[in-house]
Amino acid sequence: MTFEERMTAIRSELVGMMTLYVVPKHLDNDNKVRQEIEGIARMVNNKFPNDTTLDHIRGTMERAAIKLKEAHTSRTWPTGKDIGAAVSKSMTGTRSTMPVNKGPWKPDTLAINAKRIKAGEPVGETYLTGKLAERMVNQGLVTEEEIAPYLVYLDAHKRMKGQDNV
């Protein structure tokens, strides 16, 4: 979206939002009303990333209107500050609210396999014996009691394999 497209969308949303309230007495002519809307629209526009979409603006402004309705106690227009705060609290999917990328995501294999052990699901032998099992127990992800049935199975399986080889 271009700057002017964003501003047009924001102005439109603001006008729709403000129709629910009485125009303050100090905005006694159309020119003052337009200037107030323009000032608030510019402030709100600064809260959106440059690559925002019309849907993002509409959704954010809709959520902001709900937040204003919950918090605003007067029948006259909310202040620019109140609108800005409501918009900021309503932002989703923008860079300002998204977690900072800390590099490529890596799964926590210990946590994943600990969850599988707790659920009685199959896991690799390396998560049942040796250093990985020890780390899971030390980190409190599983208990030795939760690993014990797997070790009984492994011991029986190895004995059975040993008999097959004879």
PyMOL CGO cylinders between C-alpha atoms (Angstrom):
from pymol import cmd
from pymol.cgo import CYLINDER

trace = [
    CYLINDER, 0.00, 0.00, 0.00, 1.12, 3.51, -0.66, 0.3, 1, 1, 1, 1, 1, 1,
    CYLINDER, 1.12, 3.51, -0.66, 1.18, 6.13, 2.06, 0.3, 1, 1, 1, 1, 1, 1,
    CYLINDER, 1.18, 6.13, 2.06, -1.94, 7.79, 0.68, 0.3, 1, 1, 1, 1, 1, 1,
    CYLINDER, -1.94, 7.79, 0.68, -3.81, 4.46, 0.46, 0.3, 1, 1, 1, 1, 1, 1,
    CYLINDER, -3.81, 4.46, 0.46, -2.94, 3.74, 4.11, 0.3, 1, 1, 1, 1, 1, 1,
    CYLINDER, -2.94, 3.74, 4.11, -4.01, 7.22, 5.18, 0.3, 1, 1, 1, 1, 1, 1,
    CYLINDER, -4.01, 7.22, 5.18, -7.30, 6.93, 3.29, 0.3, 1, 1, 1, 1, 1, 1,
    CYLINDER, -7.30, 6.93, 3.29, -8.05, 3.59, 4.94, 0.3, 1, 1, 1, 1, 1, 1,
    CYLINDER, -8.05, 3.59, 4.94, -7.11, 4.88, 8.40, 0.3, 1, 1, 1, 1, 1, 1,
    CYLINDER, -7.11, 4.88, 8.40, -9.16, 8.07, 7.97, 0.3, 1, 1, 1, 1, 1, 1,
    CYLINDER, -9.16, 8.07, 7.97, -12.15, 6.01, 6.88, 0.3, 1, 1, 1, 1, 1, 1,
    CYLINDER, -12.15, 6.01, 6.88, -11.82, 3.70, 9.89, 0.3, 1, 1, 1, 1, 1, 1,
    CYLINDER, -11.82, 3.70, 9.89, -11.42, 6.66, 12.25, 0.3, 1, 1, 1, 1, 1, 1,
    CYLINDER, -11.42, 6.66, 12.25, -14.49, 8.43, 10.89, 0.3, 1, 1, 1, 1, 1, 1,
    CYLINDER, -14.49, 8.43, 10.89, -16.49, 5.23, 11.34, 0.3, 1, 1, 1, 1, 1, 1,
    CYLINDER, -16.49, 5.23, 11.34, -15.17, 4.84, 14.87, 0.3, 1, 1, 1, 1, 1, 1,
    CYLINDER, -15.17, 4.84, 14.87, -15.91, 8.48, 15.80, 0.3, 1, 1, 1, 1, 1, 1,
    CYLINDER, -15.91, 8.48, 15.80, -19.53, 8.38, 14.58, 0.3, 1, 1, 1, 1, 1, 1,
    CYLINDER, -19.53, 8.38, 14.58, -20.32, 6.50, 17.79, 0.3, 1, 1, 1, 1, 1, 1,
    CYLINDER, -20.32, 6.50, 17.79, -19.34, 9.57, 19.82, 0.3, 1, 1, 1, 1, 1, 1,
    CYLINDER, -19.34, 9.57, 19.82, -20.42, 13.24, 20.05, 0.3, 1, 1, 1, 1, 1, 1,
    CYLINDER, -20.42, 13.24, 20.05, -18.05, 15.78, 18.46, 0.3, 1, 1, 1, 1, 1, 1,
    CYLINDER, -18.05, 15.78, 18.46, -16.35, 17.82, 21.21, 0.3, 1, 1, 1, 1, 1, 1,
    CYLINDER, -16.35, 17.82, 21.21, -17.52, 21.43, 21.52, 0.3, 1, 1, 1, 1, 1, 1,
    CYLINDER, -17.52, 21.43, 21.52, -14.11, 22.89, 20.67, 0.3, 1, 1, 1, 1, 1, 1,
    CYLINDER, -14.11, 22.89, 20.67, -14.34, 21.28, 17.20, 0.3, 1, 1, 1, 1, 1, 1,
    CYLINDER, -14.34, 21.28, 17.20, -17.06, 23.72, 16.20, 0.3, 1, 1, 1, 1, 1, 1,
    CYLINDER, -17.06, 23.72, 16.20, -16.67, 23.58, 12.41, 0.3, 1, 1, 1, 1, 1, 1,
    CYLINDER, -16.67, 23.58, 12.41, -15.96, 21.04, 9.67, 0.3, 1, 1, 1, 1, 1, 1,
    CYLINDER, -15.96, 21.04, 9.67, -12.41, 22.30, 9.12, 0.3, 1, 1, 1, 1, 1, 1,
    CYLINDER, -12.41, 22.30, 9.12, -11.46, 21.68, 12.77, 0.3, 1, 1, 1, 1, 1, 1,
    CYLINDER, -11.46, 21.68, 12.77, -13.04, 18.23, 12.65, 0.3, 1, 1, 1, 1, 1, 1,
    CYLINDER, -13.04, 18.23, 12.65, -11.06, 17.36, 9.49, 0.3, 1, 1, 1, 1, 1, 1,
    CYLINDER, -11.06, 17.36, 9.49, -7.83, 18.64, 11.08, 0.3, 1, 1, 1, 1, 1, 1,
    CYLINDER, -7.83, 18.64, 11.08, -8.41, 16.55, 14.19, 0.3, 1, 1, 1, 1, 1, 1,
    CYLINDER, -8.41, 16.55, 14.19, -9.13, 13.41, 12.14, 0.3, 1, 1, 1, 1, 1, 1,
    CYLINDER, -9.13, 13.41, 12.14, -6.05, 14.09, 9.98, 0.3, 1, 1, 1, 1, 1, 1,
    CYLINDER, -6.05, 14.09, 9.98, -3.80, 14.52, 13.02, 0.3, 1, 1, 1, 1, 1, 1,
    CYLINDER, -3.80, 14.52, 13.02, -5.04, 11.33, 14.64, 0.3, 1, 1, 1, 1, 1, 1,
    CYLINDER, -5.04, 11.33, 14.64, -4.79, 9.45, 11.32, 0.3, 1, 1, 1, 1, 1, 1,
    CYLINDER, -4.79, 9.45, 11.32, -1.14, 10.49, 10.92, 0.3, 1, 1, 1, 1, 1, 1,
    CYLINDER, -1.14, 10.49, 10.92, -0.38, 9.37, 14.47, 0.3, 1, 1, 1, 1, 1, 1,
    CYLINDER, -0.38, 9.37, 14.47, -2.13, 6.03, 13.92, 0.3, 1, 1, 1, 1, 1, 1,
    CYLINDER, -2.13, 6.03, 13.92, -0.40, 5.55, 10.56, 0.3, 1, 1, 1, 1, 1, 1,
    CYLINDER, -0.40, 5.55, 10.56, 2.97, 5.70, 12.32, 0.3, 1, 1, 1, 1, 1, 1,
    CYLINDER, 2.97, 5.70, 12.32, 2.00, 2.62, 14.32, 0.3, 1, 1, 1, 1, 1, 1,
    CYLINDER, 2.00, 2.62, 14.32, 1.61, 0.45, 11.23, 0.3, 1, 1, 1, 1, 1, 1,
    CYLINDER, 1.61, 0.45, 11.23, 4.56, -1.06, 9.35, 0.3, 1, 1, 1, 1, 1, 1,
    CYLINDER, 4.56, -1.06, 9.35, 5.11, 0.18, 5.80, 0.3, 1, 1, 1, 1, 1, 1,
    CYLINDER, 5.11, 0.18, 5.80, 4.11, -3.19, 4.36, 0.3, 1, 1, 1, 1, 1, 1,
    CYLINDER, 4.11, -3.19, 4.36, 0.74, -3.30, 6.12, 0.3, 1, 1, 1, 1, 1, 1,
    CYLINDER, 0.74, -3.30, 6.12, -2.40, -4.40, 4.31, 0.3, 1, 1, 1, 1, 1, 1,
    CYLINDER, -2.40, -4.40, 4.31, -5.94, -3.06, 4.19, 0.3, 1, 1, 1, 1, 1, 1,
    CYLINDER, -5.94, -3.06, 4.19, -7.16, -6.12, 6.10, 0.3, 1, 1, 1, 1, 1, 1,
    CYLINDER, -7.16, -6.12, 6.10, -4.56, -5.52, 8.81, 0.3, 1, 1, 1, 1, 1, 1,
    CYLINDER, -4.56, -5.52, 8.81, -5.63, -1.88, 9.18, 0.3, 1, 1, 1, 1, 1, 1,
    CYLINDER, -5.63, -1.88, 9.18, -9.32, -2.78, 9.30, 0.3, 1, 1, 1, 1, 1, 1,
    CYLINDER, -9.32, -2.78, 9.30, -8.82, -5.59, 11.81, 0.3, 1, 1, 1, 1, 1, 1,
    CYLINDER, -8.82, -5.59, 11.81, -6.61, -3.50, 14.06, 0.3, 1, 1, 1, 1, 1, 1,
    CYLINDER, -6.61, -3.50, 14.06, -8.99, -0.55, 13.99, 0.3, 1, 1, 1, 1, 1, 1,
    CYLINDER, -8.99, -0.55, 13.99, -11.96, -2.81, 14.70, 0.3, 1, 1, 1, 1, 1, 1,
    CYLINDER, -11.96, -2.81, 14.70, -10.20, -4.24, 17.76, 0.3, 1, 1, 1, 1, 1, 1,
    CYLINDER, -10.20, -4.24, 17.76, -9.17, -0.72, 18.81, 0.3, 1, 1, 1, 1, 1, 1,
    CYLINDER, -9.17, -0.72, 18.81, -12.79, 0.45, 18.62, 0.3, 1, 1, 1, 1, 1, 1,
    CYLINDER, -12.79, 0.45, 18.62, -13.79, -2.37, 20.96, 0.3, 1, 1, 1, 1, 1, 1,
    CYLINDER, -13.79, -2.37, 20.96, -10.99, -1.51, 23.39, 0.3, 1, 1, 1, 1, 1, 1,
    CYLINDER, -10.99, -1.51, 23.39, -12.05, 2.15, 23.32, 0.3, 1, 1, 1, 1, 1, 1,
    CYLINDER, -12.05, 2.15, 23.32, -15.67, 1.19, 23.98, 0.3, 1, 1, 1, 1, 1, 1,
    CYLINDER, -15.67, 1.19, 23.98, -14.53, -0.79, 27.02, 0.3, 1, 1, 1, 1, 1, 1,
    CYLINDER, -14.53, -0.79, 27.02, -12.32, 1.96, 28.45, 0.3, 1, 1, 1, 1, 1, 1,
    CYLINDER, -12.32, 1.96, 28.45, -13.78, 5.28, 27.32, 0.3, 1, 1, 1, 1, 1, 1,
    CYLINDER, -13.78, 5.28, 27.32, -16.20, 6.75, 29.85, 0.3, 1, 1, 1, 1, 1, 1,
    CYLINDER, -16.20, 6.75, 29.85, -17.39, 9.83, 27.96, 0.3, 1, 1, 1, 1, 1, 1,
    CYLINDER, -17.39, 9.83, 27.96, -19.85, 10.21, 25.11, 0.3, 1, 1, 1, 1, 1, 1,
    CYLINDER, -19.85, 10.21, 25.11, -17.52, 12.66, 23.32, 0.3, 1, 1, 1, 1, 1, 1,
    CYLINDER, -17.52, 12.66, 23.32, -14.65, 11.67, 21.08, 0.3, 1, 1, 1, 1, 1, 1,
    CYLINDER, -14.65, 11.67, 21.08, -11.78, 9.85, 22.74, 0.3, 1, 1, 1, 1, 1, 1,
    CYLINDER, -11.78, 9.85, 22.74, -8.48, 11.75, 22.71, 0.3, 1, 1, 1, 1, 1, 1,
    CYLINDER, -8.48, 11.75, 22.71, -5.77, 11.01, 20.17, 0.3, 1, 1, 1, 1, 1, 1,
    CYLINDER, -5.77, 11.01, 20.17, -3.75, 9.53, 23.02, 0.3, 1, 1, 1, 1, 1, 1,
    CYLINDER, -3.75, 9.53, 23.02, -6.59, 7.13, 23.91, 0.3, 1, 1, 1, 1, 1, 1,
    CYLINDER, -6.59, 7.13, 23.91, -7.01, 6.11, 20.29, 0.3, 1, 1, 1, 1, 1, 1,
    CYLINDER, -7.01, 6.11, 20.29, -3.27, 5.61, 19.85, 0.3, 1, 1, 1, 1, 1, 1,
    CYLINDER, -3.27, 5.61, 19.85, -3.12, 3.43, 22.97, 0.3, 1, 1, 1, 1, 1, 1,
    CYLINDER, -3.12, 3.43, 22.97, -6.08, 1.35, 21.81, 0.3, 1, 1, 1, 1, 1, 1,
    CYLINDER, -6.08, 1.35, 21.81, -4.50, 0.88, 18.37, 0.3, 1, 1, 1, 1, 1, 1,
    CYLINDER, -4.50, 0.88, 18.37, -1.17, -0.11, 19.91, 0.3, 1, 1, 1, 1, 1, 1,
    CYLINDER, -1.17, -0.11, 19.91, -2.87, -2.68, 22.14, 0.3, 1, 1, 1, 1, 1, 1,
    CYLINDER, -2.87, -2.68, 22.14, -4.77, -4.03, 19.14, 0.3, 1, 1, 1, 1, 1, 1,
    CYLINDER, -4.77, -4.03, 19.14, -1.81, -4.60, 16.84, 0.3, 1, 1, 1, 1, 1, 1,
    CYLINDER, -1.81, -4.60, 16.84, -1.27, -8.21, 15.82, 0.3, 1, 1, 1, 1, 1, 1,
    CYLINDER, -1.27, -8.21, 15.82, 1.07, -9.68, 13.29, 0.3, 1, 1, 1, 1, 1, 1,
    CYLINDER, 1.07, -9.68, 13.29, 3.32, -6.65, 13.12, 0.3, 1, 1, 1, 1, 1, 1,
    CYLINDER, 3.32, -6.65, 13.12, 7.02, -6.53, 13.63, 0.3, 1, 1, 1, 1, 1, 1,
    CYLINDER, 7.02, -6.53, 13.63, 6.59, -4.59, 16.86, 0.3, 1, 1, 1, 1, 1, 1,
    CYLINDER, 6.59, -4.59, 16.86, 4.60, -7.41, 18.49, 0.3, 1, 1, 1, 1, 1, 1,
    CYLINDER, 4.60, -7.41, 18.49, 6.32, -10.38, 16.92, 0.3, 1, 1, 1, 1, 1, 1,
    CYLINDER, 6.32, -10.38, 16.92, 9.12, -12.11, 18.80, 0.3, 1, 1, 1, 1, 1, 1,
    CYLINDER, 9.12, -12.11, 18.80, 12.64, -11.24, 17.77, 0.3, 1, 1, 1, 1, 1, 1,
    CYLINDER, 12.64, -11.24, 17.77, 14.23, -13.85, 15.51, 0.3, 1, 1, 1, 1, 1, 1,
    CYLINDER, 14.23, -13.85, 15.51, 17.05, -15.44, 17.46, 0.3, 1, 1, 1, 1, 1, 1,
    CYLINDER, 17.05, -15.44, 17.46, 18.37, -17.47, 14.56, 0.3, 1, 1, 1, 1, 1, 1,
    CYLINDER, 18.37, -17.47, 14.56, 17.12, -20.67, 13.01, 0.3, 1, 1, 1, 1, 1, 1,
    CYLINDER, 17.12, -20.67, 13.01, 14.62, -22.62, 15.08, 0.3, 1, 1, 1, 1, 1, 1,
    CYLINDER, 14.62, -22.62, 15.08, 15.84, -25.92, 16.45, 0.3, 1, 1, 1, 1, 1, 1,
    CYLINDER, 15.84, -25.92, 16.45, 13.55, -28.48, 18.06, 0.3, 1, 1, 1, 1, 1, 1,
    CYLINDER, 13.55, -28.48, 18.06, 14.22, -29.45, 21.67, 0.3, 1, 1, 1, 1, 1, 1,
    CYLINDER, 14.22, -29.45, 21.67, 14.71, -33.15, 21.07, 0.3, 1, 1, 1, 1, 1, 1,
    CYLINDER, 14.71, -33.15, 21.07, 15.07, -33.91, 24.78, 0.3, 1, 1, 1, 1, 1, 1,
    CYLINDER, 15.07, -33.91, 24.78, 11.71, -32.30, 25.57, 0.3, 1, 1, 1, 1, 1, 1,
    CYLINDER, 11.71, -32.30, 25.57, 10.05, -34.00, 22.60, 0.3, 1, 1, 1, 1, 1, 1,
    CYLINDER, 10.05, -34.00, 22.60, 11.30, -37.44, 23.56, 0.3, 1, 1, 1, 1, 1, 1,
    CYLINDER, 11.30, -37.44, 23.56, 10.56, -36.87, 27.26, 0.3, 1, 1, 1, 1, 1, 1,
    CYLINDER, 10.56, -36.87, 27.26, 6.96, -36.12, 26.29, 0.3, 1, 1, 1, 1, 1, 1,
    CYLINDER, 6.96, -36.12, 26.29, 6.90, -39.35, 24.24, 0.3, 1, 1, 1, 1, 1, 1,
    CYLINDER, 6.90, -39.35, 24.24, 8.25, -41.34, 27.20, 0.3, 1, 1, 1, 1, 1, 1,
    CYLINDER, 8.25, -41.34, 27.20, 5.56, -39.88, 29.49, 0.3, 1, 1, 1, 1, 1, 1,
    CYLINDER, 5.56, -39.88, 29.49, 2.92, -40.84, 26.91, 0.3, 1, 1, 1, 1, 1, 1,
    CYLINDER, 2.92, -40.84, 26.91, 4.31, -44.38, 26.54, 0.3, 1, 1, 1, 1, 1, 1,
    CYLINDER, 4.31, -44.38, 26.54, 5.19, -43.79, 22.89, 0.3, 1, 1, 1, 1, 1, 1,
    CYLINDER, 5.19, -43.79, 22.89, 8.19, -45.31, 21.10, 0.3, 1, 1, 1, 1, 1, 1,
    CYLINDER, 8.19, -45.31, 21.10, 11.53, -43.51, 21.41, 0.3, 1, 1, 1, 1, 1, 1,
    CYLINDER, 11.53, -43.51, 21.41, 15.02, -44.24, 20.23, 0.3, 1, 1, 1, 1, 1, 1,
    CYLINDER, 15.02, -44.24, 20.23, 17.29, -46.29, 22.49, 0.3, 1, 1, 1, 1, 1, 1,
    CYLINDER, 17.29, -46.29, 22.49, 19.68, -43.33, 22.82, 0.3, 1, 1, 1, 1, 1, 1,
    CYLINDER, 19.68, -43.33, 22.82, 17.02, -41.50, 24.85, 0.3, 1, 1, 1, 1, 1, 1,
    CYLINDER, 17.02, -41.50, 24.85, 16.71, -44.41, 27.27, 0.3, 1, 1, 1, 1, 1, 1,
    CYLINDER, 16.71, -44.41, 27.27, 20.33, -45.19, 28.06, 0.3, 1, 1, 1, 1, 1, 1,
    CYLINDER, 20.33, -45.19, 28.06, 23.49, -43.16, 28.31, 0.3, 1, 1, 1, 1, 1, 1,
    CYLINDER, 23.49, -43.16, 28.31, 24.03, -39.41, 28.35, 0.3, 1, 1, 1, 1, 1, 1,
    CYLINDER, 24.03, -39.41, 28.35, 20.74, -38.33, 26.76, 0.3, 1, 1, 1, 1, 1, 1,
    CYLINDER, 20.74, -38.33, 26.76, 18.68, -40.27, 29.32, 0.3, 1, 1, 1, 1, 1, 1,
    CYLINDER, 18.68, -40.27, 29.32, 20.87, -38.88, 32.09, 0.3, 1, 1, 1, 1, 1, 1,
    CYLINDER, 20.87, -38.88, 32.09, 20.37, -35.30, 30.81, 0.3, 1, 1, 1, 1, 1, 1,
    CYLINDER, 20.37, -35.30, 30.81, 16.59, -35.72, 30.64, 0.3, 1, 1, 1, 1, 1, 1,
    CYLINDER, 16.59, -35.72, 30.64, 16.50, -37.00, 34.24, 0.3, 1, 1, 1, 1, 1, 1,
    CYLINDER, 16.50, -37.00, 34.24, 18.87, -34.24, 35.45, 0.3, 1, 1, 1, 1, 1, 1,
    CYLINDER, 18.87, -34.24, 35.45, 16.75, -31.56, 33.77, 0.3, 1, 1, 1, 1, 1, 1,
    CYLINDER, 16.75, -31.56, 33.77, 13.61, -33.00, 35.35, 0.3, 1, 1, 1, 1, 1, 1,
    CYLINDER, 13.61, -33.00, 35.35, 12.03, -33.83, 32.01, 0.3, 1, 1, 1, 1, 1, 1,
    CYLINDER, 12.03, -33.83, 32.01, 11.46, -37.47, 33.01, 0.3, 1, 1, 1, 1, 1, 1,
    CYLINDER, 11.46, -37.47, 33.01, 12.07, -39.64, 36.06, 0.3, 1, 1, 1, 1, 1, 1,
    CYLINDER, 12.07, -39.64, 36.06, 14.02, -42.87, 36.20, 0.3, 1, 1, 1, 1, 1, 1,
    CYLINDER, 14.02, -42.87, 36.20, 10.73, -44.58, 37.04, 0.3, 1, 1, 1, 1, 1, 1,
    CYLINDER, 10.73, -44.58, 37.04, 9.26, -43.38, 33.73, 0.3, 1, 1, 1, 1, 1, 1,
    CYLINDER, 9.26, -43.38, 33.73, 12.25, -44.78, 31.82, 0.3, 1, 1, 1, 1, 1, 1,
    CYLINDER, 12.25, -44.78, 31.82, 12.25, -48.13, 33.70, 0.3, 1, 1, 1, 1, 1, 1,
    CYLINDER, 12.25, -48.13, 33.70, 9.55, -49.90, 31.61, 0.3, 1, 1, 1, 1, 1, 1,
    CYLINDER, 9.55, -49.90, 31.61, 11.48, -49.09, 28.45, 0.3, 1, 1, 1, 1, 1, 1,
    CYLINDER, 11.48, -49.09, 28.45, 14.67, -50.55, 29.94, 0.3, 1, 1, 1, 1, 1, 1,
    CYLINDER, 14.67, -50.55, 29.94, 12.81, -53.75, 30.89, 0.3, 1, 1, 1, 1, 1, 1,
    CYLINDER, 12.81, -53.75, 30.89, 11.59, -53.99, 27.29, 0.3, 1, 1, 1, 1, 1, 1,
    CYLINDER, 11.59, -53.99, 27.29, 15.09, -53.36, 25.90, 0.3, 1, 1, 1, 1, 1, 1,
    CYLINDER, 15.09, -53.36, 25.90, 16.62, -55.98, 28.20, 0.3, 1, 1, 1, 1, 1, 1,
    CYLINDER, 16.62, -55.98, 28.20, 14.00, -58.56, 27.18, 0.3, 1, 1, 1, 1, 1, 1,
    CYLINDER, 14.00, -58.56, 27.18, 14.41, -57.66, 23.52, 0.3, 1, 1, 1, 1, 1, 1,
    CYLINDER, 14.41, -57.66, 23.52, 18.21, -58.07, 23.69, 0.3, 1, 1, 1, 1, 1, 1,
    CYLINDER, 18.21, -58.07, 23.69, 17.89, -61.43, 25.46, 0.3, 1, 1, 1, 1, 1, 1,
    CYLINDER, 17.89, -61.43, 25.46, 15.44, -62.58, 22.82, 0.3, 1, 1, 1, 1, 1, 1,
    CYLINDER, 15.44, -62.58, 22.82, 17.80, -61.50, 20.02, 0.3, 1, 1, 1, 1, 1, 1,
    CYLINDER, 17.80, -61.50, 20.02, 20.62, -63.32, 21.75, 0.3, 1, 1, 1, 1, 1, 1,
    CYLINDER, 20.62, -63.32, 21.75, 18.62, -66.57, 21.68, 0.3, 1, 1, 1, 1, 1, 1,
    CYLINDER, 18.62, -66.57, 21.68, 17.89, -66.11, 17.98, 0.3, 1, 1, 1, 1, 1, 1,
    CYLINDER, 17.89, -66.11, 17.98, 21.60, -65.87, 17.19, 0.3, 1, 1, 1, 1, 1, 1,
    CYLINDER, 21.60, -65.87, 17.19, 22.46, -69.18, 18.92, 0.3, 1, 1, 1, 1, 1, 1,
]
cmd.load_cgo(trace, "trace")
